[in-house]
Amino acid sequence: MILVTNNEGTLGVPTTARLLAQGAHGLDAIEAGIRMIEADPSVRTVGRGGWPNLLGEMELDACMMDGTTLRSGAVGALQGYLHPVSVAREIMRRLPHEFLVGKGAARFAREIGAEAADNLIEDSRRAWQDWFDNEVPEKQRRAWPDTELAPLCRHAIDPEVGRDTTVFLAHDGAGNISSGTSTSGWGWKYPGRLGDSPIIGAGSYADTRYGAAACTGAGEMTIRCCTARSIALYMKQGASVADAVGEAVEDMRALKGGLISRVTVHAIDAKGNHKVVAVNGAGDNRYWLWEGQGEPRMLPAEPVVITTAGTRPTSTTRYTRAP
């Protein structure tokens, strides 16, 4: 057995590891761990306590994938519910679909009795209001929200700056490989923006025959490269997990234009090996590893520089700090 999760998985990793040790299916163990993170407002990029979009609204994304059946469930831009990861799991169980977004995702969450919540905590509300009062021109404030939002996207906060999406990869005792992700995405994003987290093949992918991968950071990059699925395919072609991740990093070097920033790639294979690489990382990325016994260990991700265009904190970051 093996479990890999990023630094934002700190709250959930003991629960997920314990359930795996007790013989739980990887999906059950991952869901339980992610739910703990989603409910804790101290994690500012997942669930309750995340940062809002440009309109001051909380939109949450999540995904789960069963590597044995290749079924997935995902939600995007979900508003008003505490546990998007569980809504994603129920899509796998109850629908012939793989992905629901926006109002449809919220309708489904209501139908299944998912726990409703106002995920915009007071500190996030304060930060958004301070930004609005100080950064939005008076003419736009008077017209709000019927104004052009695109120029304000320059204030968007990369989750690798304000900490991270959470990703979990697990190989359970029965041999199943599973993945799960959950995030509030970029702070001050354009409403309706989806990153890689809910997109199967970009932000995560699991295939019990070969392995699994999941990414955090600038999802626009991994969407363009189909990074998670590519890693599984490189392993299918015979690459080791380390070489598969290396090939995926090389794919990112081909990106021209658009957003080029930071991405952390996490991967496991079907043999119990793993690799975690921080693309354009500053050397401070950490992840948790549990190998079927003992306690989870926190380890450093390997930094790999592919471009000099690194992440730059925006002016908005000053409003997200505690007053």
Buried (B, 14 or more C-beta within 10 A) or exposed (E): BBBBBBBBBBBBBBBBBBBBBEEBBBBBBBBBBBBBBBBBBEBBBBBBBBBBBBBBBBBBBBBBBBBBEEBBBBBBBBBBBBBBBBBBBBBBEEEEEBBBBBEBBBEBBEEEEBEEBEBBBEBBBBBBEBBBEEBBEEEBEEEEEEBEBEEBBEBBBBBBBBBBBBBBBBBBBEEBBBBBBBBBBBBBBBBEBBBBBBBBBBBBBBBBEBBBBBBBBBBBBBBBBBBBBBBBBBBEEEBBBBBBBBBBBEBBEEBEEEBBBBBBBBBBBBEEBBBBBBBBBEEEBBBBBBBBEEEBEEBEBBBBEBEEEEBEEBEBBEBBEEE
